[in-house]
Amino acid sequence: MINPPLWKATIACIKTEAGDLAAALELEGSAQAVLIAEEPFADGAVVEALYTEEPDAAYLSRVAARTVIVAPLPDQDWIRLSQEGLPPVRAGRFFVYGAHDAGAVPHGVIPMKIEAGLAFGTGHHETTALCLSVLSDLAKGQAAYRNVLDLGTGTGLLAIGAAKLWKKKVLASDIDPVAVEVTRENARANGVGPLVTAVVADGLDNPLLKNGAPYDLIVANILASPLTRLAPSIQRALAPGGTLVLSGLLRNQELMVISFYTGLRFVSRRRDGPWSALVLEKP
């Protein structure tokens, strides 16, 4: 298989700045992966972002308010290789791991083997782990959500988690065809292939998504801007009494995002560092 050419953007910084710089590149939206490498015995760090097309170094420098160096990478599957050094993730009842950690799965968890490939969502980003924790908590108080939509599915991690929790069919969508294919592969690898249907869609603009409404649970782990833009269609697609989980947003964006969902009731929030997940309910 010929891998697509990749480009790497690099920012040198100190450790205390790395998180904010990585978040800035994440929020910019075009990176396939964002990594932080810290020097073990010094205060230095490097933030690296990987792209399938050459990014504009000047634009990224303005986004990060720091000099960004862009260079091409050799023809290797760097996205997959970047996951091999990541440890497993425990979030709620879930244990998310890659092939290199297959022997580390403990007892009493819901295991999910996720290979990212060229899609976002291995559980290592705070927003994904926050959503997994929310799903775990929802499973304690709800016998079964019967009609679930994972909007902006990435690797399919949250759709697979919902299918494992409630043993019901889950519809997963993403604007990226590569992510949809990765979701299908991951669902099959985790034994829930028949339960997870993945489709390419921009927001809820797909006949299958429209015909599947109303949903009693919608999870949208995307970014604040699309969360606000899609608010009317998401609210229409949510069933009365249904639950909505929103993430991919920062703490200081919570009130702004909530203000677009005037027809819903705020239930709770979860936070991890600068990131947040919101739980809303339709009366």
N, C-alpha and C positions, 0 to 999 in steps of 0.2 A: 504493500500500500504506500503511495506517495503522500507524505504529509504536506499540508499547506505551509508555505513559508511563514515564519514568525519573526516578529520584531520585538526587541526588548527596550523598554524605557527605564532608565535608572536614575534614582535620586539619592545622593549621599546626604546623610543627616546625623543627628544625635538620637539616642534611643528614645528620649521623651517625645521627640517630634514624629517618630515613625508611624505611630498609630493614626494621627491626624492626616499625614501625607498619604498613607495607604487608603484611608477613607475617602480622601479627595479624588484619588484615581478610580476607586470603586464607583463613586457617585457619578463620575464623568460618563461612565456607561459603556465605553467601547473596548475596554480591556477584557481579555479572556480569563486572566488570572492575575492576582496581585499578591506579591509575597514580600515578607520582611525577613532580612538576614541581619542578625545582630552579632557584633564582635564579642566573644565571651569574656575577654579581660580588658575591655576598653569601653568607652561611652559611645562609640560609633555604631552606625547601622546603615543599611542600604535598603531602599524600597525599590522593588522591581515589578514592572507590569508587562504582560505579554499580549501581543496584538497579532491578528492574522493579516492586517494590512499596515503599511507604514504610517504611523501616527505623525501628526504635526508637532514637532518638538517645541516650537514657539508657543503653540496653543496650550500644550500640556504644562509648559513652564508658567503660563499665566494662571492655569487652574490650580497648580500647586504652590504658586508664589515662590518658586524655587527653580533653579536651573535643572532642566531635565535633559539627559543625554539619550538619544535614540540610536540603536544599532541593530543590524540584522543578525539572526541566529542561524547556526547550521541546520541542515535538514534532519531534525530529530523530533520525536513526539514529546516536546517539552512540557506540554500541559499535563500529560500522564506522568512523566517523570517527576514533575513538581509535587505530585500527590504521594509519591513513594516515601518521601521523608516525613510525611505528616502522621501524627499519632492518631489512634482511634478517638472517637468522640462519644461521650456519655451525655445524653440529653433526655431528661425524664426517664421513661422506661426503655428508651432506644439506645442501642450501641451501634454506631456507624463506623465501618472499617473498610479498608481496601484489601486487595488480594494479598498484599505483603503482611497483613496482620490477621490472617485467617485463623491462626492458632491462639489468638488472644481473646476470643469471645468468652465472657464469663457466663455463669449460669444465672437464670432468672431475668434475662433481658430480652427485648425484641431486637434480634440482630438484623442489620441491613448492610449488605455488601454493596458499596457504591464505587463505581469507576467513573471519574468525571469526563475523561476524554476532552472534547471541546465544548463542554457545557458547565454552567455555574451550579454549585450546590453539592458539597461533600460533607456538610455538617460543621465544617471548621469555621465558617463565617458566623459571627454572633447572631445575625438575623435568622439564619437557618436553624441554629441550635435553639434560639428562643421559640421559633414556631413549633419545633418538635416537642419542647417542654409544654407549650400551650396545648397541643394535641393530646399529650399524655394526661394533662389535667382534665381536659374535656371528656376523655374516656372514662374518668372516674364518676362523672355525674350524668352521663348520657348513655342510655342503653345501646343505641346505635344511630349514627347519622346514616340515612338511607340514600342520600343523593348529594355527593360531594364534588366540588370543583376546585382544582388546584390551578390557579391562574398565574402564568409565568413560571412553569414547572422546573425549568433548568434541567437537572439530571433526573427529575422525577422523585426526588427524595421524600418530599412531603406527601405526594400522592401515594407512594408506596407505603409510607408510614400510616396513612389513613386506611388504606386497604388492609394492612396487617392488624390494625386496631379493631376495625368494625366488620371486617370480612364482607364488605359491600363494594359494589362497583364505584369506581372513581374516574371522573373525567379530568384529564390533564391537558393544558394548552400552553403553547409558547409561540412567540413570533419567529423563533429560529428553527428551521427544519432540522438542523443538526441536533439541537437539544431534544426535539421530539423523538428522533431516532435513538438517542442515548437513553431517554426515558423508557422507551419500549424494551431496549436491551436490558436495562437495570431491573425493570419489572419482571421480565422473564427470569433473570438470574436470581431474583428474590422470591420466586414461587408465586407471584401475584399477577403474572402476565394476563390471565383471563379477566382479572378484575380492573386493570388499569387501561383505559383507552386514551391514547395521546394524539392530539391533533394540532396542526399549525393554525394559529389564529392571532390576529392583532386585536388585543383586548377581548371583547365578547362577540366580535364580528365574525361569526362562523355559524352556519345553519345548525350544526350539531350542538354547539353551546346554547344557541337560542332555544332549540327544541328540547334540550335537557332541563331548562329552567321550569319551575323555581328550585333552587338548591337550598337544602337545610344547613349546609356548611360550605362556605367559600373561604379559601386560603389564598391570599395574594401577597407573596413575598417579592415585591418588585421595588420601585423607588417612589419617593414622595410625589414627584411630578406626574407619572402615570396613575398613581393612586388617586390624585385629585381629578385628573382628566377623565378617568373611568368611573368616578363616583356615581353619576346618575345610572349608568347601565349596570353597575354592580348592585346598587340598591334595588333596582327593578328585578334583577335575577335572584335575589335572596328571598326565600319563602318567609311568610309571617312566622315569628318564633325562631327563625334561623339565626345562625351564628356566623359572624364575619371576623376573620383574623387578618390583620394588615401588618406588614413589616417591610423591611428595606428602608426604613426611615430613621432619622436621628432624633434624639430627645427633643431638641429645639424645634422639630417639625411636627411634634405630636398634635398640638392645638390647631395648627394650620390644617393638617390632614383631617382631623375630626370635624372641623367646621364645614367640610364639604359633604359630610354624611349626616345631614340634619334630620333625616327620617329614622335614624337608628339611635339606640340607647348605648351609652358607654358602659362597659362592664368592668374591664380591668386593663392593666398594662404590665408588661415585663420589660426590664431593662438590663443591658449588659454593656458596660462602658458607655460609649456615646450612642449606642444603637437601642432601638425600641421595637416592641411588638404590641399592637393594640387588639383588644377583643371587644367587639360591638355586637349588638343584638337587635333584631327587627321586632318591634312590638306585635 
